[in-house]
Amino acid sequence: MRPIIIAGGGIGGLAAAVGLARKGVRSIVLEQAAELGEIGAGIQIAPNAFHCFDSLGVGDQARAGAVFIDKLRLMDGLSAEEVVHIPLDEPFRKRFRNPYAVVHRADLHGVLLAAARESGLVDLRTSHKVERFEQDESGVTVHCAARAPIAGAALIGADGLRSPIRAQIVKDGEPRVSGHTTYRSVIPTEQMPEDLRWNAATLWAGPKCHIVHYPLKGWKVFNLVVTYHNDVKEAVAGVPVPVEEVMSGFAHIHPRAQKIIEHGSNWKLWVLCDREPVENWVDGRVALLGDAAHPMLQYFAQGAAMAMEDAVCLSHMVEAYPQDVEKALRAYQSQRIVRTARVQIDSRLIGEFIYHPGGAKAMVRNEIMRSLSAQDYYDRLEWLYGGTGLTEAT
Ligand SMILES: Cc1cc2nc3c(=O)[nH]c(=O)nc-3n(C[C@H](O)[C@H](O)[C@H](O)COP(=O)(O)OP(=O)(O)OC[C@H]3O[C@@H](n4cnc5c(N)ncnc54)[C@H](O)[C@@H]3O)c2cc1C
C-alpha cells in the first residue's frame, strides 16, 4: 500500500500515524508549523484515553509523565464549599481498568512523536500547510502551499478546528464561537495557595464562569484554566493578556477562588469554539479525525481522548480492509460518529448545567450531584470510560 497522508501533527495526527505504523502501514504527516509540538499546559487523561495509549503501545511512557490524582472535586464557586468529589482510587481503577491522571501536553505529544519516529514508518514533514486535495479511484493528491503535490493511498484530515480538509468535505464554514473565553496559566507549585494544593482535578463552578486546577510534572507546577462568558464574537487563540482582564470575569465569586487567579502569571486566552455534530466526515479516500471531525467544548475533558480513540479505530479498520481503503474509512466513520457526537453534545450540556449555572439552577445542580454515590457516578461514566467505543469485531 502507498502511504496514507495525514494532515496535522497534533495529538490526533500523531496518534493516527503511530496506530497505522503498528499495523505496518506507512504514513506521511504534513504539519503546517515549523516545529512539531504542543502548548505548555495540562490535559486530563481519563481511562478511555489510557486504553488508547495501551493500544498504541505507549501506555508505560504515558503513565511515566502522569500525576495520578485522587479525585475529581467540584467546589461551589460562590460558597467555596465542596459540592461533591468522585474518588479515583482502586475501585475506580478496577472498574475502568485504567487510572484517571493529568499530564503536560508537551509530554503527551512527545510520547507520540517518539513512537512515530521509532517506528521507521512515519515520514514527518514540517512547514507543510495543506490547502486542498484531489482524488480518483487509485489515490489522493494533496496540495500544500508552495510545495510540490504529494500522492498517497488516502488522506486523513487531522488538521484541527479550521481544517481545510473539512471545508472541502463538510463545507460547514467557520466554527461556532461559544462566547466563552478560557485563560491558561502554569505556575510553580510554591505559588499555589498552600491550602489548595490538592491532589485533585478541582473545578470551582460559578455563575457563567469556572476555575480548574491540578498539579502537573511531578508536582513541580500547577495547571490553571479559568473560563468565563464574555460573549465575544471573534475566535482568537493563544493571545497573552494581563491578569486584570482575567480577574474581570470573577468579581462575583468567593475570594478564596479569586485568589487562585491572582497567583497566575503569563496568562493567555483562547475563545472557545465548537461545531454542530455532522452525519458524515468521509469522502471516498479522505476522512477527518479529532477536532477536524468533531470539535467540542472542553467541559468533558475528552477532545484529545476522542482524537486518540479515532486513531486506534482507524488503524484497526485499515488493517481489517487492507485491499479497500474506502471501505475501511466508511467502517471507521460508522464506528466513531455517534460516540463522538454524543461527547460533543454532552460537552455543551455539562458546560451549561454543571460548570456555569447560577441561582436556582446551581442549587438544583448541587442537590442532584450531592445525592449521587461514587458508584452512581461510575455507572453514569461507564459508556465513556469503560472502553474506546470499538465493537467486539475489531
Ligand atoms: C482549554 C482546553 C482544555 C482542554 N482539556 C482537555 C482535556 O483535559 N482532555 C482532553 O482529552 N482534551 C482536552 N481538550 C481538547 C484537546 O486539546 C483537543 O481536542 C485536541 O488537542 C485535538 O487534537 P487534534 O490533533 O485533533 O487537533 P489539534 O491539536 O488542533 O492539532 C491540529 C494540528 O494540525 C495542524 N494544522 C492545522 N491546519 C493545518 C494545515 N492546513 N496544514 C497542515 N497542518 C495543519 C496544527 O498546526 C496542529 O498541529 C481541551 C481543549 C481546550 C481548548
The ligand as an ORCA input file, in Angstrom:
! r2SCAN-3c Opt
* xyz 0 1
  C      -8.934     24.801     27.378
  C      -8.950     23.414     26.809
  C      -8.769     22.333     27.657
  C      -8.822     21.030     27.154
  N      -8.640     19.983     28.007
  C      -8.700     18.724     27.537
  C      -8.529     17.615     28.439
  O      -8.328     17.798     29.648
  N      -8.582     16.347     27.921
  C      -8.793     16.112     26.571
  O      -8.832     14.942     26.147
  N      -8.942     17.153     25.698
  C      -8.911     18.434     26.147
  N      -9.052     19.489     25.281
  C      -9.262     19.209     23.840
  C      -7.969     18.856     23.106
  O      -6.974     19.813     23.355
  C      -8.215     18.789     21.607
  O      -9.431     18.122     21.344
  C      -7.092     18.014     20.917
  O      -5.865     18.646     21.145
  C      -7.373     17.892     19.429
  O      -6.262     17.308     18.793
  P      -6.167     17.306     17.202
  O      -4.864     16.671     16.895
  O      -7.418     16.740     16.634
  O      -6.175     18.837     16.782
  P      -5.071     19.993     17.084
  O      -4.460     19.813     18.421
  O      -5.738     21.281     16.780
  O      -3.945     19.700     16.024
  C      -4.094     20.053     14.670
  C      -2.704     20.144     14.054
  O      -2.862     20.393     12.671
  C      -2.055     21.463     12.286
  N      -2.697     22.108     11.144
  C      -3.789     22.916     11.131
  N      -4.084     23.298      9.884
  C      -3.152     22.717      9.072
  C      -2.935     22.720      7.673
  N      -3.704     23.436      6.860
  N      -1.895     22.005      7.173
  C      -1.083     21.283      7.997
  N      -1.247     21.257      9.344
  C      -2.282     21.955      9.868
  C      -1.954     22.353     13.515
  O      -0.804     23.174     13.479
  C      -1.885     21.301     14.614
  O      -0.580     20.850     14.851
  C      -9.036     20.809     25.755
  C      -9.192     21.895     24.901
  C      -9.159     23.186     25.415
  C      -9.354     24.344     24.479
*
